[in-house]
Amino acid sequence: MSSYPRLCCSFATKPSKVGVQYHNACYRALGLDYTYVAFGVSDLPSAVQSLRTLDIRGCGVTMPFKEMVLPYLDRLDPVAARIKSVNTIVNDDGQLTGYNVDWYGARQALQEVTVLDGKTAVVVGAGGASRAVIYALVSSGAKVDLYNRSVDRAQALANEFGLLPAHPLDELPRVGHYDILVNATSVGYKAPEESIVPETILRPGAVLLDIVAEPLETLLMRQARARGMIVVPGYRMRLLQAAEQFRLYTGVDAPLAVMERALIEATGT
Ligand code: ATR
């Protein structure tokens, strides 16, 4: 752990207060001499160079920078290289390493409620978040069946991860047996009355992960609960990835209860 004040930050097109609140709440709770700030970034290469120039310890990266940032880093963690997406940069004496901890958050959040090995998962969505979720599932021994509005995009992803042939969204109402259902699309984000998953396919006793973290409770989560599903809310995935990010930056475990309270407060306001 460093003995001098350190700065961590996030890069987004529009700065968000959520990470600022939960990272700083944890630094205060543990008495760490760290500060976290959010930057709105328009020139990504210059912003990445500034991490070295200003000796900023760590940086969270959100869309659309998660893929764009790869060429500007010195090293890639092997999983980030596999997923081709970076959401966390760690600066060790000017050497920038890119990590992806979204997959870790997804795996941990699911493993809190179920065993993944041998399970069948239906994943809806084929964007960047979906890549991390698919990696979490496949690397834990689950079988993934992929559905997406743009089937070509989904098929490319299915080929890359060795999945079964991908399906267009209109086949979702005829989905077969599954143990785990994941909404990995952005549908429902800041839209508490929107869902693209038909209510008829929600199975009692199966697990639902909705990666949407804002609002804390989406329409899909409410419908799944009503149908007797085990619901893993997107904020849990966000929280667990943030805890891993915190550990990478500071070398110590995040105080999870403090982080969760701050995340819920910041998201809910
Ligand atoms: P992210 O990196 O957050 O996953 P993304 O790469 O833009 O963001 O991917 C968003 C996902 O949500 C995609 O699967 C997208 O479907 P397409 O690949 O067909 O674009 C899906 N998505 C977004 N809005 C949607 C909508 N209104 N209906 C169906 N799918 C939608």
Residues whose N, C-alpha, C, O or C-beta is under 5 A from the ligand:
A	BS01	ATR	G125 A126 G127 G128 A129 S130 N148 R149 S150 R153 A184 T185 S186 V187 I196
